[in-house]
Amino acid sequence: MMAFLKSDLFLRFLGGFAIGAVGMFLLQPSEPPMLSTTAVAATTTNGTAL
């Protein structure tokens, strides 16, 4: 088990996982996307009858 933990394959995987986890936190948007509000606004008829 110690040989696997010190292997190059495991260390590369662990390094990639750490870089990916940091990147996910750094690249998150500050506010949620506005897709739901535009979709709701596009379905309104502004008081006109169909």
CHARMM-style PDB file with segment names, atoms N, HN, CA, C and O in Angstrom:
ATOM      1  N   MET     1       0.817  -1.196   0.000  1.00  0.00      PROA
ATOM      2  CA  MET     1       0.000   0.000   0.000  1.00  0.00      PROA
ATOM      3  C   MET     1       0.861   1.261   0.000  1.00  0.00      PROA
ATOM      4  O   MET     1       0.537   2.232  -0.684  1.00  0.00      PROA
ATOM      5  N   MET     2       1.931   1.253   0.745  1.00  0.00      PROA
ATOM      6  HN  MET     2       2.194   0.464   1.300  1.00  0.00      PROA
ATOM      7  CA  MET     2       2.814   2.422   0.775  1.00  0.00      PROA
ATOM      8  C   MET     2       3.486   2.630  -0.574  1.00  0.00      PROA
ATOM      9  O   MET     2       3.761   3.762  -0.972  1.00  0.00      PROA
ATOM     10  N   ALA     3       3.750   1.529  -1.277  1.00  0.00      PROA
ATOM     11  HN  ALA     3       3.527   0.609  -0.954  1.00  0.00      PROA
ATOM     12  CA  ALA     3       4.354   1.676  -2.600  1.00  0.00      PROA
ATOM     13  C   ALA     3       3.384   2.374  -3.552  1.00  0.00      PROA
ATOM     14  O   ALA     3       3.800   3.187  -4.378  1.00  0.00      PROA
ATOM     15  N   PHE     4       2.099   2.059  -3.440  1.00  0.00      PROA
ATOM     16  HN  PHE     4       1.761   1.398  -2.769  1.00  0.00      PROA
ATOM     17  CA  PHE     4       1.107   2.719  -4.291  1.00  0.00      PROA
ATOM     18  C   PHE     4       0.970   4.198  -3.935  1.00  0.00      PROA
ATOM     19  O   PHE     4       0.865   5.040  -4.827  1.00  0.00      PROA
ATOM     20  N   LEU     5       0.971   4.522  -2.636  1.00  0.00      PROA
ATOM     21  HN  LEU     5       1.056   3.838  -1.911  1.00  0.00      PROA
ATOM     22  CA  LEU     5       0.816   5.913  -2.214  1.00  0.00      PROA
ATOM     23  C   LEU     5       2.008   6.770  -2.626  1.00  0.00      PROA
ATOM     24  O   LEU     5       1.869   7.980  -2.806  1.00  0.00      PROA
ATOM     25  N   LYS     6       3.166   6.159  -2.776  1.00  0.00      PROA
ATOM     26  HN  LYS     6       3.279   5.176  -2.630  1.00  0.00      PROA
ATOM     27  CA  LYS     6       4.353   6.897  -3.192  1.00  0.00      PROA
ATOM     28  C   LYS     6       4.600   6.796  -4.690  1.00  0.00      PROA
ATOM     29  O   LYS     6       5.587   7.336  -5.190  1.00  0.00      PROA
ATOM     30  N   SER     7       3.721   6.114  -5.412  1.00  0.00      PROA
ATOM     31  HN  SER     7       2.919   5.675  -5.006  1.00  0.00      PROA
ATOM     32  CA  SER     7       3.926   5.932  -6.842  1.00  0.00      PROA
ATOM     33  C   SER     7       3.661   7.228  -7.601  1.00  0.00      PROA
ATOM     34  O   SER     7       2.927   8.102  -7.139  1.00  0.00      PROA
ATOM     35  N   ASP     8       4.276   7.328  -8.771  1.00  0.00      PROA
ATOM     36  HN  ASP     8       4.872   6.617  -9.145  1.00  0.00      PROA
ATOM     37  CA  ASP     8       4.137   8.514  -9.596  1.00  0.00      PROA
ATOM     38  C   ASP     8       2.699   8.670 -10.082  1.00  0.00      PROA
ATOM     39  O   ASP     8       2.204   9.792 -10.187  1.00  0.00      PROA
ATOM     40  N   LEU     9       2.032   7.576 -10.374  1.00  0.00      PROA
ATOM     41  HN  LEU     9       2.434   6.665 -10.288  1.00  0.00      PROA
ATOM     42  CA  LEU     9       0.650   7.623 -10.842  1.00  0.00      PROA
ATOM     43  C   LEU     9      -0.270   8.245  -9.793  1.00  0.00      PROA
ATOM     44  O   LEU     9      -1.079   9.114 -10.114  1.00  0.00      PROA
ATOM     45  N   PHE    10      -0.149   7.806  -8.547  1.00  0.00      PROA
ATOM     46  HN  PHE    10       0.508   7.099  -8.286  1.00  0.00      PROA
ATOM     47  CA  PHE    10      -1.002   8.325  -7.485  1.00  0.00      PROA
ATOM     48  C   PHE    10      -0.688   9.780  -7.189  1.00  0.00      PROA
ATOM     49  O   PHE    10      -1.602  10.572  -6.961  1.00  0.00      PROA
ATOM     50  N   LEU    11       0.583  10.146  -7.188  1.00  0.00      PROA
ATOM     51  HN  LEU    11       1.326   9.503  -7.374  1.00  0.00      PROA
ATOM     52  CA  LEU    11       0.950  11.532  -6.899  1.00  0.00      PROA
ATOM     53  C   LEU    11       0.473  12.477  -7.990  1.00  0.00      PROA
ATOM     54  O   LEU    11       0.079  13.606  -7.702  1.00  0.00      PROA
ATOM     55  N   ARG    12       0.504  12.029  -9.241  1.00  0.00      PROA
ATOM     56  HN  ARG    12       0.825  11.111  -9.475  1.00  0.00      PROA
ATOM     57  CA  ARG    12      -0.014  12.865 -10.327  1.00  0.00      PROA
ATOM     58  C   ARG    12      -1.531  13.017 -10.216  1.00  0.00      PROA
ATOM     59  O   ARG    12      -2.068  14.100 -10.447  1.00  0.00      PROA
ATOM     60  N   PHE    13      -2.210  11.944  -9.867  1.00  0.00      PROA
ATOM     61  HN  PHE    13      -1.774  11.064  -9.680  1.00  0.00      PROA
ATOM     62  CA  PHE    13      -3.662  12.010  -9.679  1.00  0.00      PROA
ATOM     63  C   PHE    13      -4.012  12.952  -8.537  1.00  0.00      PROA
ATOM     64  O   PHE    13      -4.926  13.768  -8.656  1.00  0.00      PROA
ATOM     65  N   LEU    14      -3.292  12.840  -7.443  1.00  0.00      PROA
ATOM     66  HN  LEU    14      -2.550  12.177  -7.346  1.00  0.00      PROA
ATOM     67  CA  LEU    14      -3.562  13.683  -6.286  1.00  0.00      PROA
ATOM     68  C   LEU    14      -3.285  15.152  -6.605  1.00  0.00      PROA
ATOM     69  O   LEU    14      -4.035  16.033  -6.184  1.00  0.00      PROA
ATOM     70  N   GLY    15      -2.223  15.412  -7.338  1.00  0.00      PROA
ATOM     71  HN  GLY    15      -1.614  14.696  -7.680  1.00  0.00      PROA
ATOM     72  CA  GLY    15      -1.909  16.788  -7.726  1.00  0.00      PROA
ATOM     73  C   GLY    15      -2.960  17.356  -8.657  1.00  0.00      PROA
ATOM     74  O   GLY    15      -3.356  18.512  -8.506  1.00  0.00      PROA
ATOM     75  N   GLY    16      -3.421  16.569  -9.617  1.00  0.00      PROA
ATOM     76  HN  GLY    16      -3.100  15.630  -9.740  1.00  0.00      PROA
ATOM     77  CA  GLY    16      -4.467  17.023 -10.515  1.00  0.00      PROA
ATOM     78  C   GLY    16      -5.779  17.266  -9.793  1.00  0.00      PROA
ATOM     79  O   GLY    16      -6.501  18.211 -10.108  1.00  0.00      PROA
ATOM     80  N   PHE    17      -6.084  16.421  -8.834  1.00  0.00      PROA
ATOM     81  HN  PHE    17      -5.497  15.653  -8.578  1.00  0.00      PROA
ATOM     82  CA  PHE    17      -7.303  16.618  -8.051  1.00  0.00      PROA
ATOM     83  C   PHE    17      -7.227  17.899  -7.240  1.00  0.00      PROA
ATOM     84  O   PHE    17      -8.211  18.634  -7.159  1.00  0.00      PROA
ATOM     85  N   ALA    18      -6.083  18.181  -6.640  1.00  0.00      PROA
ATOM     86  HN  ALA    18      -5.283  17.584  -6.706  1.00  0.00      PROA
ATOM     87  CA  ALA    18      -5.923  19.394  -5.839  1.00  0.00      PROA
ATOM     88  C   ALA    18      -6.027  20.639  -6.713  1.00  0.00      PROA
ATOM     89  O   ALA    18      -6.673  21.613  -6.326  1.00  0.00      PROA
ATOM     90  N   ILE    19      -5.401  20.617  -7.882  1.00  0.00      PROA
ATOM     91  HN  ILE    19      -4.876  19.825  -8.196  1.00  0.00      PROA
ATOM     92  CA  ILE    19      -5.471  21.761  -8.791  1.00  0.00      PROA
ATOM     93  C   ILE    19      -6.908  21.959  -9.274  1.00  0.00      PROA
ATOM     94  O   ILE    19      -7.379  23.093  -9.365  1.00  0.00      PROA
ATOM     95  N   GLY    20      -7.600  20.878  -9.579  1.00  0.00      PROA
ATOM     96  HN  GLY    20      -7.217  19.957  -9.505  1.00  0.00      PROA
ATOM     97  CA  GLY    20      -8.987  20.976 -10.027  1.00  0.00      PROA
ATOM     98  C   GLY    20      -9.908  21.497  -8.938  1.00  0.00      PROA
ATOM     99  O   GLY    20     -10.810  22.288  -9.216  1.00  0.00      PROA
ATOM    100  N   ALA    21      -9.697  21.069  -7.712  1.00  0.00      PROA
ATOM    101  HN  ALA    21      -8.965  20.426  -7.486  1.00  0.00      PROA
ATOM    102  CA  ALA    21     -10.548  21.532  -6.612  1.00  0.00      PROA
ATOM    103  C   ALA    21     -10.341  23.022  -6.356  1.00  0.00      PROA
ATOM    104  O   ALA    21     -11.305  23.751  -6.124  1.00  0.00      PROA
ATOM    105  N   VAL    22      -9.099  23.474  -6.397  1.00  0.00      PROA
ATOM    106  HN  VAL    22      -8.316  22.882  -6.586  1.00  0.00      PROA
ATOM    107  CA  VAL    22      -8.819  24.900  -6.210  1.00  0.00      PROA
ATOM    108  C   VAL    22      -9.411  25.698  -7.364  1.00  0.00      PROA
ATOM    109  O   VAL    22      -9.980  26.769  -7.150  1.00  0.00      PROA
ATOM    110  N   GLY    23      -9.283  25.186  -8.581  1.00  0.00      PROA
ATOM    111  HN  GLY    23      -8.821  24.317  -8.755  1.00  0.00      PROA
ATOM    112  CA  GLY    23      -9.836  25.875  -9.745  1.00  0.00      PROA
ATOM    113  C   GLY    23     -11.345  25.978  -9.696  1.00  0.00      PROA
ATOM    114  O   GLY    23     -11.906  26.990 -10.116  1.00  0.00      PROA
ATOM    115  N   MET    24     -12.012  24.955  -9.193  1.00  0.00      PROA
ATOM    116  HN  MET    24     -11.556  24.133  -8.851  1.00  0.00      PROA
ATOM    117  CA  MET    24     -13.476  24.999  -9.093  1.00  0.00      PROA
ATOM    118  C   MET    24     -13.926  26.104  -8.142  1.00  0.00      PROA
ATOM    119  O   MET    24     -14.927  26.773  -8.401  1.00  0.00      PROA
ATOM    120  N   PHE    25     -13.196  26.301  -7.044  1.00  0.00      PROA
ATOM    121  HN  PHE    25     -12.383  25.757  -6.834  1.00  0.00      PROA
ATOM    122  CA  PHE    25     -13.572  27.345  -6.101  1.00  0.00      PROA
ATOM    123  C   PHE    25     -13.211  28.728  -6.622  1.00  0.00      PROA
ATOM    124  O   PHE    25     -13.944  29.685  -6.376  1.00  0.00      PROA
ATOM    125  N   LEU    26     -12.103  28.851  -7.330  1.00  0.00      PROA
ATOM    126  HN  LEU    26     -11.508  28.073  -7.530  1.00  0.00      PROA
ATOM    127  CA  LEU    26     -11.686  30.163  -7.810  1.00  0.00      PROA
ATOM    128  C   LEU    26     -12.515  30.637  -9.001  1.00  0.00      PROA
ATOM    129  O   LEU    26     -12.702  31.841  -9.172  1.00  0.00      PROA
ATOM    130  N   LEU    27     -13.012  29.723  -9.821  1.00  0.00      PROA
ATOM    131  HN  LEU    27     -12.860  28.744  -9.682  1.00  0.00      PROA
ATOM    132  CA  LEU    27     -13.699  30.101 -11.042  1.00  0.00      PROA
ATOM    133  C   LEU    27     -15.221  30.102 -10.919  1.00  0.00      PROA
ATOM    134  O   LEU    27     -15.917  30.205 -11.929  1.00  0.00      PROA
ATOM    135  N   GLN    28     -15.745  29.991  -9.709  1.00  0.00      PROA
ATOM    136  HN  GLN    28     -15.179  29.907  -8.888  1.00  0.00      PROA
ATOM    137  CA  GLN    28     -17.190  30.008  -9.541  1.00  0.00      PROA
ATOM    138  C   GLN    28     -17.721  31.414  -9.758  1.00  0.00      PROA
ATOM    139  O   GLN    28     -17.085  32.383  -9.342  1.00  0.00      PROA
ATOM    140  N   PRO    29     -18.887  31.545 -10.406  1.00  0.00      PROA
ATOM    141  CA  PRO    29     -19.454  32.886 -10.607  1.00  0.00      PROA
ATOM    142  C   PRO    29     -19.907  33.491  -9.283  1.00  0.00      PROA
ATOM    143  O   PRO    29     -20.289  32.778  -8.355  1.00  0.00      PROA
ATOM    144  N   SER    30     -19.856  34.812  -9.214  1.00  0.00      PROA
ATOM    145  HN  SER    30     -19.545  35.391  -9.968  1.00  0.00      PROA
ATOM    146  CA  SER    30     -20.213  35.482  -7.966  1.00  0.00      PROA
ATOM    147  C   SER    30     -21.719  35.504  -7.745  1.00  0.00      PROA
ATOM    148  O   SER    30     -22.166  35.557  -6.599  1.00  0.00      PROA
ATOM    149  N   GLU    31     -22.512  35.466  -8.810  1.00  0.00      PROA
ATOM    150  HN  GLU    31     -22.150  35.423  -9.740  1.00  0.00      PROA
ATOM    151  CA  GLU    31     -23.965  35.432  -8.664  1.00  0.00      PROA
ATOM    152  C   GLU    31     -24.541  34.399  -9.628  1.00  0.00      PROA
ATOM    153  O   GLU    31     -23.921  34.104 -10.650  1.00  0.00      PROA
ATOM    154  N   PRO    32     -25.694  33.853  -9.328  1.00  0.00      PROA
ATOM    155  CA  PRO    32     -26.265  32.808 -10.185  1.00  0.00      PROA
ATOM    156  C   PRO    32     -26.642  33.363 -11.553  1.00  0.00      PROA
ATOM    157  O   PRO    32     -26.915  34.557 -11.675  1.00  0.00      PROA
ATOM    158  N   PRO    33     -26.664  32.538 -12.566  1.00  0.00      PROA
ATOM    159  CA  PRO    33     -27.042  33.012 -13.898  1.00  0.00      PROA
ATOM    160  C   PRO    33     -28.493  33.464 -13.940  1.00  0.00      PROA
ATOM    161  O   PRO    33     -29.320  33.005 -13.152  1.00  0.00      PROA
ATOM    162  N   MET    34     -28.791  34.352 -14.850  1.00  0.00      PROA
ATOM    163  HN  MET    34     -28.119  34.725 -15.491  1.00  0.00      PROA
ATOM    164  CA  MET    34     -30.123  34.948 -14.927  1.00  0.00      PROA
ATOM    165  C   MET    34     -31.030  34.207 -15.907  1.00  0.00      PROA
ATOM    166  O   MET    34     -31.933  34.824 -16.472  1.00  0.00      PROA
ATOM    167  N   LEU    35     -30.832  32.951 -16.122  1.00  0.00      PROA
ATOM    168  HN  LEU    35     -30.098  32.449 -15.662  1.00  0.00      PROA
ATOM    169  CA  LEU    35     -31.617  32.204 -17.111  1.00  0.00      PROA
ATOM    170  C   LEU    35     -33.078  32.059 -16.701  1.00  0.00      PROA
ATOM    171  O   LEU    35     -33.972  32.122 -17.544  1.00  0.00      PROA
ATOM    172  N   SER    36     -33.317  31.867 -15.423  1.00  0.00      PROA
ATOM    173  HN  SER    36     -32.591  31.816 -14.738  1.00  0.00      PROA
ATOM    174  CA  SER    36     -34.696  31.629 -14.997  1.00  0.00      PROA
ATOM    175  C   SER    36     -35.537  32.897 -15.106  1.00  0.00      PROA
ATOM    176  O   SER    36     -36.709  32.812 -15.473  1.00  0.00      PROA
ATOM    177  N   THR    37     -34.988  34.059 -14.806  1.00  0.00      PROA
ATOM    178  HN  THR    37     -34.036  34.128 -14.508  1.00  0.00      PROA
ATOM    179  CA  THR    37     -35.796  35.273 -14.856  1.00  0.00      PROA
ATOM    180  C   THR    37     -36.095  35.665 -16.296  1.00  0.00      PROA
ATOM    181  O   THR    37     -37.189  36.159 -16.566  1.00  0.00      PROA
ATOM    182  N   THR    38     -35.175  35.470 -17.227  1.00  0.00      PROA
ATOM    183  HN  THR    38     -34.285  35.069 -17.007  1.00  0.00      PROA
ATOM    184  CA  THR    38     -35.458  35.814 -18.612  1.00  0.00      PROA
ATOM    185  C   THR    38     -36.474  34.840 -19.209  1.00  0.00      PROA
ATOM    186  O   THR    38     -37.291  35.233 -20.041  1.00  0.00      PROA
ATOM    187  N   ALA    39     -36.429  33.583 -18.794  1.00  0.00      PROA
ATOM    188  HN  ALA    39     -35.765  33.264 -18.117  1.00  0.00      PROA
ATOM    189  CA  ALA    39     -37.388  32.622 -19.306  1.00  0.00      PROA
ATOM    190  C   ALA    39     -38.785  32.951 -18.800  1.00  0.00      PROA
ATOM    191  O   ALA    39     -39.754  32.799 -19.543  1.00  0.00      PROA
ATOM    192  N   VAL    40     -38.908  33.389 -17.580  1.00  0.00      PROA
ATOM    193  HN  VAL    40     -38.120  33.512 -16.976  1.00  0.00      PROA
ATOM    194  CA  VAL    40     -40.202  33.756 -17.027  1.00  0.00      PROA
ATOM    195  C   VAL    40     -40.702  35.034 -17.709  1.00  0.00      PROA
ATOM    196  O   VAL    40     -41.887  35.138 -18.026  1.00  0.00      PROA
ATOM    197  N   ALA    41     -39.819  35.995 -17.935  1.00  0.00      PROA
ATOM    198  HN  ALA    41     -38.857  35.910 -17.678  1.00  0.00      PROA
ATOM    199  CA  ALA    41     -40.227  37.244 -18.557  1.00  0.00      PROA
ATOM    200  C   ALA    41     -40.643  37.016 -20.014  1.00  0.00      PROA
ATOM    201  O   ALA    41     -41.519  37.721 -20.514  1.00  0.00      PROA
ATOM    202  N   ALA    42     -40.042  36.061 -20.693  1.00  0.00      PROA
ATOM    203  HN  ALA    42     -39.330  35.488 -20.287  1.00  0.00      PROA
ATOM    204  CA  ALA    42     -40.369  35.822 -22.084  1.00  0.00      PROA
ATOM    205  C   ALA    42     -41.743  35.163 -22.248  1.00  0.00      PROA
ATOM    206  O   ALA    42     -42.347  35.238 -23.318  1.00  0.00      PROA
ATOM    207  N   THR    43     -42.228  34.522 -21.193  1.00  0.00      PROA
ATOM    208  HN  THR    43     -41.737  34.461 -20.324  1.00  0.00      PROA
ATOM    209  CA  THR    43     -43.517  33.841 -21.314  1.00  0.00      PROA
ATOM    210  C   THR    43     -44.681  34.752 -20.932  1.00  0.00      PROA
ATOM    211  O   THR    43     -45.833  34.359 -21.114  1.00  0.00      PROA
ATOM    212  N   THR    44     -44.429  35.934 -20.419  1.00  0.00      PROA
ATOM    213  HN  THR    44     -43.492  36.252 -20.272  1.00  0.00      PROA
ATOM    214  CA  THR    44     -45.540  36.833 -20.065  1.00  0.00      PROA
ATOM    215  C   THR    44     -46.082  37.507 -21.324  1.00  0.00      PROA
ATOM    216  O   THR    44     -45.359  37.713 -22.298  1.00  0.00      PROA
ATOM    217  N   THR    45     -47.379  37.845 -21.280  1.00  0.00      PROA
ATOM    218  HN  THR    45     -47.966  37.677 -20.488  1.00  0.00      PROA
ATOM    219  CA  THR    45     -48.024  38.473 -22.450  1.00  0.00      PROA
ATOM    220  C   THR    45     -48.278  39.939 -22.212  1.00  0.00      PROA
ATOM    221  O   THR    45     -48.866  40.597 -23.071  1.00  0.00      PROA
ATOM    222  N   ASN    46     -47.864  40.481 -21.088  1.00  0.00      PROA
ATOM    223  HN  ASN    46     -47.387  39.947 -20.390  1.00  0.00      PROA
ATOM    224  CA  ASN    46     -48.026  41.904 -20.743  1.00  0.00      PROA
ATOM    225  C   ASN    46     -49.490  42.346 -20.790  1.00  0.00      PROA
ATOM    226  O   ASN    46     -49.775  43.460 -21.229  1.00  0.00      PROA
ATOM    227  N   GLY    47     -50.407  41.514 -20.356  1.00  0.00      PROA
ATOM    228  HN  GLY    47     -50.176  40.609 -19.999  1.00  0.00      PROA
ATOM    229  CA  GLY    47     -51.801  41.892 -20.228  1.00  0.00      PROA
ATOM    230  C   GLY    47     -52.627  41.724 -21.506  1.00  0.00      PROA
ATOM    231  O   GLY    47     -53.830  41.984 -21.477  1.00  0.00      PROA
ATOM    232  N   THR    48     -52.047  41.313 -22.595  1.00  0.00      PROA
ATOM    233  HN  THR    48     -51.070  41.102 -22.619  1.00  0.00      PROA
ATOM    234  CA  THR    48     -52.822  41.144 -23.826  1.00  0.00      PROA
ATOM    235  C   THR    48     -53.449  39.758 -23.846  1.00  0.00      PROA
ATOM    236  O   THR    48     -52.836  38.791 -23.394  1.00  0.00      PROA
ATOM    237  N   ALA    49     -54.633  39.659 -24.352  1.00  0.00      PROA
ATOM    238  HN  ALA    49     -55.131  40.445 -24.719  1.00  0.00      PROA
ATOM    239  CA  ALA    49     -55.336  38.381 -24.436  1.00  0.00      PROA
ATOM    240  C   ALA    49     -54.865  37.612 -25.663  1.00  0.00      PROA
ATOM    241  O   ALA    49     -54.535  38.191 -26.697  1.00  0.00      PROA
ATOM    242  N   LEU    50     -54.844  36.320 -25.520  1.00  0.00      PROA
ATOM    243  HN  LEU    50     -55.112  35.849 -24.680  1.00  0.00      PROA
ATOM    244  CA  LEU    50     -54.403  35.497 -26.661  1.00  0.00      PROA
ATOM    245  C   LEU    50     -55.560  35.048 -27.501  1.00  0.00      PROA
ATOM    246  OT1 LEU    50     -55.367  34.351 -28.496  1.00  0.00      PROA
TER     247      LEU     50
END
